[in-house]
């Protein structure tokens, strides 16, 4: 089991408080071992893969449908040992049945027109007894996480799905209730071993700040090096020690709002994420 101190070190400069808890949940549920083969679908820019390689010698595979994103993953983690990256669709993964010991399916189902088909394909490539960690955005999300969309949903039954102010709905087909997530995971054939919901308290408009403004600035290369290296999820050893760094001040502010949050919020409470740990039954042929 990866110790909590190591996980906290890897996410110490993370501005997305929900992402910090997704990382902790995935490491807790997958418990990566050196003899494991783990799939991250979609791997995005390779952040989970980078962390897994930092703490273990397991074999890693990352796949993503977006060619531009997989190119960024290759730049971030393509040089790491025992790691393979593939351009692939979740509906037709290029791997044999019963290949992986564990699968990460973090923030993907909400993008799929057919979430059940995507989960069934992940079920196919997972070994009997293997574990899947699923995370999705909660339909009952906190008002301050994305006040624009929460107001639009409440007053006009609509939301912003694309663009600078898309917030939690950015390019998503749906958000999930706990019952909806549980149902689709069960329909795909998984046994459910654990459920979790987290991140209730939030700095106002934090989703828009981090992803609508912060990420484009970081990826554009216009930020000063001292700010960029603090905000860079791919760097664990580098850090800016200056107390005058504005990114550091932002992190302190976000963490102050996050101080009351816990890993397992009560059922029915508004949270940013819902998560399920599923397992493929051992007796599957």
Secondary structure, 3 states (H helix, E strand, C coil): CCCHHHHHHHCCCCCCHHHHHHHHHHHHHHCCCCCCEEEEECCCCCHHHHHHHHHCCCEEEEEECCHHHHHHHHHHHCCCCCEEEEECECCECCCCCCCEEEEEEECCHHHCCCHHHHHHHHHHHEEEEEEEEEEEEECCCCHHHCHHHHHHHHHHCCCCCCCCCCHHHCCCCCCECHHHHHHHHHHCCCEEEEEEEECCCCCCCHHHHHHHHHHHHHHHCCCCHHHHHHHCCCCCCCCCCCCCCHHHHHHHHHHHHHCCCCCCCCCCCCCCEEEEEEECCCCCC
